Amino acid sequence: MTISYFDFVPAALQPGIAAGTDTTTDQSPFWTAFRDALAAMATSGNRPHGVIPQCTIRTSTAPNFAMQNLHLETQGLPKVISTSAAPGFLCNGTGMGSGGWGVFGLKIGSLMAGTTSGLRGIEIRYCHQSDFDPLFCLGATSQGIYLSFLVSSILRSPTCSPSPIGGSFLATPRYGIWLGAESGDSKGNASGWTTLINPIGEYVSEGIVVDRSHGALLIGGTAESCSTVGLTITENAVSTNVVGSDFEANGQYDVHCKGHYGGFTDIKSEKNFAFWGAASQNTVRGGVFNTITVDVNAARNRFDNIFYASQAGGNLNDSGIDTQVNNAWNHQAEKWYSSWKPATMTASVINGSGFTVSAAGRTRQENRTVHFTAEVTVSAVGTVTPTGYLALTLPYPSSSISNSFAGIEIGHNGKSVSAYLAPNSNLIQLRYADGSFAGNASGNFIVISGSYERA
């Protein structure tokens, strides 16, 4: 059995509501009766199946459409406008279902909904393994489309932008699309494996926000012309994957990511793409970027086969911990990015005194392999015992195997230099190839390089 919204609307009002010209009737009684009839169908064991024809529904209340296996079909693109602080469309399964974990199996057709003064234009919570056709936010003051604790659900073209709704919001949201869960919720503590296909967030402060979430997948879509950030991924988001999305004309950042274990594949960013805070172990594969920023506390993030500095002034600014960059082309400089970084190294004389020695060097890492090049300078000579040696301390300790390297003294006598790095150590022993002390003259300048596996 299928019921229509117009089954609950007086016949005399139907033409004006269908045409959208009735701007005065509060349709709350009809809208609520339609919802209650669907709920009765669900209670009787039938799949609730309702149809919303092309119309404009103006209502001061937001009846809750969360119910098991609801099929809410739409004809054309109906509008639901809340004239109060209630959301335009509400689907909140909090506390429902077995164990209070929510509702499953919803199929919601495409519609427009929003509020003139409320926080959320469209609110969907505790709805799992469900399928939503394009939802368009008409307006809100905080989140345009609010998605909280959704597991294995799909949303097609969720849109918060004035462009497809006539050019302006009823009220401009701060956030376009917000996906996550509410802090302190003992059951719905994170959305999981929810897919947004072609999400659109435009002309708001932050276009798309992924907060408390595991395994969110964003495919295509755009976040652009946002006053602060296109896409925000918070420190509470794990394994967020973004594929083929476009970010442009945003105020401060196209993407501002503090999340972990995520991926970005073939995206486009025209402003600033940033791994910030403690963002860790994210991977960027392919894509076109202008400026890339890796913050000082961001760790073990990786870039592969990217194109950056797409516009004048663009760059890759890496201050992070163990960042991996492979095959990154700088368009402005027309050269490949060099992932060699200055490294803190120190020199000393073991079993000797009165020496002045110093070191400088650079390192490059590929996973656990450390490549290094170093220069050790002897500025003043002292005394050393027969067991003494010149030492170079590297920034990373080795693994449980021994390593040997070769170098040359180029400032004094041109002798070959051998080097030994013991297991689980970051101290290299430097000696001439004949085993003699390598720091025996002021002006000794030793160059050494090699690769080893770090611990």
C-alpha positions in Angstrom: 0.0 0.0 0.0 1.2 3.5 -0.9 -0.1 6.7 0.5 0.4 10.3 -0.8 0.9 13.4 1.2 -2.0 14.9 -0.7 -4.3 12.2 0.9 -4.0 14.4 4.0 -4.3 17.9 2.4 -7.8 19.4 1.9 -8.7 19.4 -1.8 -9.3 23.1 -1.8 -5.7 23.8 -0.7 -4.0 21.3 -3.0 -3.6 23.6 -6.1 -1.9 26.4 -4.2 0.4 24.0 -2.3 1.2 22.1 -5.5 2.1 25.4 -7.3 4.0 26.8 -4.3 1.8 29.9 -4.3 0.2 29.2 -0.9 2.5 31.0 1.5 0.2 31.3 4.5 -1.2 27.9 5.3 0.7 26.1 8.1 0.7 22.6 6.8 1.9 21.0 10.1 -1.4 19.1 10.7 -1.3 17.5 7.2 2.5 16.9 7.3 2.2 15.2 10.8 -0.8 13.1 9.8 1.1 11.9 6.7 4.0 10.9 8.9 1.8 9.2 11.5 0.1 7.1 8.8 3.5 5.9 7.6 4.4 5.0 11.2 1.2 3.0 11.5 2.1 1.1 8.4 5.5 0.3 9.9 3.9 -0.8 13.2 1.5 -3.2 11.4 4.5 -5.0 9.9 4.2 -3.5 6.4 6.9 -1.5 4.7 5.9 2.1 4.9 5.6 3.6 1.5 4.7 7.2 1.0 4.8 9.7 -1.9 5.4 13.4 -1.8 4.2 15.0 -5.0 5.7 18.2 -6.4 4.6 20.9 -3.9 5.9 23.3 -1.3 5.2 22.3 2.3 5.3 25.2 4.8 5.3 23.9 8.4 6.0 25.1 11.9 6.8 21.6 13.1 9.2 18.8 12.1 7.6 15.3 12.4 10.2 12.6 12.6 10.3 10.3 9.5 12.8 7.8 11.0 11.2 4.4 10.8 12.4 1.0 9.8 12.5 0.3 6.0 10.7 3.6 5.1 10.3 4.2 1.4 9.6 7.9 0.9 9.2 8.5 -2.8 9.2 12.0 -4.3 7.7 13.3 -7.5 9.5 16.3 -9.1 11.5 18.1 -6.4 9.2 19.0 -3.5 10.2 21.7 -1.0 9.8 21.6 2.8 10.2 24.9 4.5 10.2 25.1 8.3 8.9 28.5 9.5 10.2 27.8 13.0 13.5 26.7 14.6 12.7 23.1 13.7 14.6 21.5 10.8 13.0 21.4 7.4 13.3 17.6 7.2 13.9 15.4 10.3 14.9 11.7 10.3 16.1 11.0 13.8 16.3 7.3 14.8 18.0 8.0 18.2 16.9 5.4 20.7 14.8 3.4 18.1 15.2 -0.2 17.0 16.8 -3.1 18.7 18.9 -2.0 21.6 18.3 1.7 20.7 20.8 1.6 17.8 18.6 3.3 15.3 16.7 2.4 12.2 17.7 0.6 9.0 16.8 0.3 5.4 15.4 3.7 4.6 15.0 4.8 1.0 14.4 8.6 0.7 13.7 10.4 -2.5 15.1 13.8 -3.6 13.7 16.9 -1.9 14.6 20.4 -0.8 14.3 21.3 2.8 15.4 24.1 5.2 14.5 26.4 8.0 14.3 30.2 8.3 15.8 30.3 11.8 16.7 26.9 13.0 20.1 25.3 13.5 19.8 22.6 10.9 18.1 22.5 7.5 18.1 18.7 7.1 18.8 16.4 10.1 19.4 12.7 9.7 20.5 10.7 12.7 20.9 7.0 13.6 19.9 5.8 10.1 21.9 2.9 8.9 22.2 0.9 5.6 20.0 3.5 4.0 19.9 5.2 0.7 19.2 8.9 0.1 18.6 10.6 -3.2 19.7 14.2 -3.7 18.9 16.4 -0.7 19.1 20.1 -1.1 19.4 22.4 1.9 17.3 25.6 1.6 18.8 27.2 4.7 19.8 26.9 8.3 21.9 28.9 10.8 24.5 26.2 11.7 24.6 22.9 9.7 22.8 22.8 6.4 22.8 19.0 6.2 23.5 17.3 9.5 24.4 13.7 9.4 25.0 12.0 12.8 25.8 8.4 13.4 25.1 6.9 10.0 26.6 3.5 9.3 26.9 2.0 5.8 24.5 4.6 4.3 24.7 6.3 0.9 23.8 9.9 0.1 23.7 10.9 -3.5 24.5 14.6 -4.3 23.8 16.0 -0.9 23.9 19.7 -1.6 24.2 22.9 0.4 24.5 25.7 -2.1 22.3 28.6 -3.1 23.0 27.8 -6.8 20.3 25.1 -7.4 17.7 26.6 -5.1 17.2 30.0 -6.7 20.3 31.9 -5.8 19.9 32.5 -2.0 19.4 30.6 1.3 16.5 31.2 3.6 19.3 31.6 6.2 23.0 31.0 5.4 24.4 28.0 7.2 27.9 28.1 8.8 28.6 24.5 7.7 27.3 23.0 4.5 27.4 19.3 5.1 28.4 18.0 8.5 29.1 14.3 9.0 30.0 12.7 12.3 28.4 12.0 15.6 27.7 13.9 18.8 30.3 14.0 21.6 29.4 11.9 24.6 26.9 9.7 22.7 27.6 6.2 24.2 26.0 4.4 21.2 26.4 6.6 18.2 29.9 7.7 18.9 31.0 7.8 15.3 29.5 7.5 11.8 30.9 4.6 10.0 31.6 3.8 6.3 29.1 6.3 5.0 29.4 7.3 1.4 28.7 10.8 0.0 28.6 10.7 -3.8 29.0 14.1 -5.4 28.6 16.2 -2.2 28.3 19.9 -2.7 29.1 22.6 -0.2 29.3 26.2 -1.4 29.0 29.8 -0.3 29.1 29.0 3.5 31.9 29.2 6.0 33.0 25.6 5.9 31.6 23.6 2.9 32.0 20.0 4.2 33.0 18.8 7.7 33.9 15.2 8.6 34.1 14.9 12.4 33.5 11.8 14.4 33.7 9.3 11.6 35.3 6.0 10.5 35.8 5.2 6.9 33.8 8.0 5.3 34.0 8.0 1.5 33.6 11.2 -0.5 33.4 10.7 -4.3 33.5 13.7 -6.6 31.6 16.8 -5.8 33.0 20.2 -4.8 33.5 22.5 -1.8 34.1 26.0 -3.2 33.6 29.6 -2.6 33.5 29.0 1.2 34.7 31.9 3.3 37.1 29.8 5.5 37.5 26.1 4.5 36.3 23.9 1.7 36.7 20.5 3.5 37.5 20.2 7.2 38.5 16.8 8.5 38.9 16.9 12.3 41.2 15.0 14.6 38.2 12.7 15.4 38.0 11.4 11.9 39.7 8.1 10.9 40.2 6.6 7.4 38.4 9.3 5.5 38.9 8.9 1.8 38.3 11.6 -0.8 38.3 10.7 -4.5 38.2 13.0 -7.5 36.8 16.1 -5.7 37.3 19.7 -6.6 38.2 22.5 -4.1 38.6 26.1 -5.2 37.9 29.8 -4.4 37.9 29.1 -0.7 39.0 31.8 1.8 41.8 30.1 3.8 42.1 26.4 3.0 40.7 24.1 0.4 41.3 21.2 2.7 42.3 21.4 6.4 42.9 17.9 7.7 43.7 16.8 11.2 42.5 13.3 10.7 44.3 10.0 10.6 44.9 7.1 8.1 42.9 8.9 5.4 43.4 9.1 1.6 43.1 11.7 -1.1 43.1 10.4 -4.7 43.2 12.7 -7.8 41.7 15.7 -6.1 42.1 19.3 -7.2 43.0 22.1 -4.8 43.6 25.7 -6.0 44.5 27.3 -2.7 46.0 25.6 0.3 45.9 21.9 1.2 47.0 21.3 4.8 47.8 18.5 7.1 47.5 20.2 10.4 47.8 19.5 14.1 48.6 15.8 14.7 47.3 14.6 11.3 49.0 11.3 10.8 49.5 8.5 8.2 47.4 10.0 5.5 48.2 9.4 1.8 47.8 11.7 -1.2 47.9 10.0 -4.5 47.8 12.0 -7.7 46.0 15.3 -8.1 46.7 18.9 -8.8 47.6 21.4 -6.0 48.8 24.9 -5.5 50.1 25.2 -2.0 50.6 22.2 0.3 51.4 22.7 4.0 52.4 20.0 6.4 52.4 21.3 10.0 55.2 20.7 12.5 53.2 18.1 14.5 51.7 16.2 11.5 53.4 12.8 11.2 54.1 10.1 8.6 51.9 11.6 5.9 52.7 10.6 2.3 52.4 12.2 -1.2 52.8 10.2 -4.4 52.7 11.3 -8.0 51.3 14.8 -7.4 51.5 18.1 -9.4 51.9 21.2 -7.2 52.5 25.0 -7.5 49.9 25.1 -10.1 49.8 28.9 -9.8 52.4 31.6 -9.0 53.3 31.5 -5.3 52.4 27.9 -4.8 54.8 25.6 -3.0 55.1 22.5 -0.9 56.0 23.6 2.7 56.9 20.5 4.8 57.6 21.0 8.5 56.1 17.6 9.5 57.6 14.5 11.0 58.7 11.7 8.6 56.8 13.1 5.7 57.2 11.0 2.5 57.2 12.8 -0.9 57.7 10.8 -4.1 57.4 12.0 -7.6 56.1 15.5 -6.9 56.4 18.0 -9.8 56.7 21.7 -9.1 55.0 23.4 -12.0 56.3 26.9 -11.3 59.9 25.8 -10.9 59.7 23.1 -13.5 61.5 20.6 -11.4 60.9 17.6 -9.1 60.5 18.2 -5.4 63.6 17.3 -3.3 62.7 15.5 -0.2 66.2 15.9 1.3 65.9 17.9 4.5 68.4 19.5 6.8 69.0 17.3 9.8 70.5 17.8 13.2 73.8 16.0 13.4 76.7 16.4 15.9 80.3 15.4 15.9 82.5 14.4 18.8 85.8 12.7 19.7 85.5 9.6 21.7 88.4 9.0 24.2 90.0 12.3 23.4 90.1 15.9 24.6 90.8 19.4 23.4 89.2 18.9 20.0 86.7 21.3 18.3 84.6 19.4 15.8 81.2 20.1 14.1 78.8 18.4 11.7 76.1 19.3 9.3 74.0 17.2 7.0 70.8 16.2 5.3 68.6 13.2 5.3 65.9 11.7 3.1 63.5 8.9 4.2 61.7 6.2 2.3 59.6 4.3 4.8 62.2 3.0 7.3 65.2 3.5 4.9 67.2 6.6 5.8 69.5 8.2 3.2 72.0 10.7 4.6 74.9 12.8 3.6 77.1 14.6 6.2 80.1 16.8 6.6 82.4 16.7 9.6 84.9 19.5 10.2 87.9 19.5 12.6 88.6 23.1 13.7 91.1 22.4 16.5 93.2 19.4 17.4 93.7 18.0 20.9 94.9 14.7 22.2 93.4 11.2 21.7 94.1 7.7 23.1 94.9 4.8 20.9 91.3 3.7 21.1 89.9 7.1 20.3 87.9 7.9 17.2 86.0 10.6 15.5 82.2 10.2 15.9 79.2 11.4 14.0 75.7 11.2 15.7 72.8 10.8 13.3 69.2 11.9 14.0 67.7 8.3 13.8 69.0 5.1 15.4 69.6 2.0 13.2 67.9 -1.3 13.3 69.4 -4.5 14.8 72.0 -5.0 12.0 75.4 -3.4 11.5 76.1 -0.9 8.8 79.3 0.4 7.1 79.8 3.4 4.9 82.6 5.1 3.0 83.7 8.7 2.8 86.7 10.9 2.0 88.7 13.5 3.8 89.0 16.4 1.3 90.4 19.3 3.3 93.8 18.0 4.3 95.1 14.8 3.0 92.5 13.2 0.7 92.5 9.9 2.5 89.6 7.4 2.3 87.4 7.2 5.4 85.6 4.1 6.6 82.6 4.3 8.9 80.8 1.9 11.2 77.3 2.1 12.6 76.6 -0.5 15.3 73.2 -2.1 15.7 70.5 -0.1 17.5 72.8 3.0 17.5 72.9 6.4 15.9 76.6 7.0 16.5 78.9 6.4 13.5 82.6 5.7 14.2 84.9 7.4 11.6 88.5 6.3 10.9 90.8 6.4 8.0 90.8 3.3 5.9 94.0 2.1 7.6 92.3 2.3 11.0 94.0 5.4 12.2 92.4 8.4 13.8 90.6 10.6 11.2 90.7 13.9 13.1 94.5 14.4 13.3 94.8 17.8 11.7 93.0 21.1 11.9 91.2 21.6 8.7 90.2 18.0 8.3 86.9 18.0 6.3 85.3 14.6 6.0 82.3 13.9 3.7 80.4 10.7 4.2 77.1 9.4 2.9 75.0 6.2 2.9 71.7 4.5 3.6 70.5 2.4 6.5 67.4 0.9 8.0 66.2 2.9 11.0 64.9 1.2 14.1 
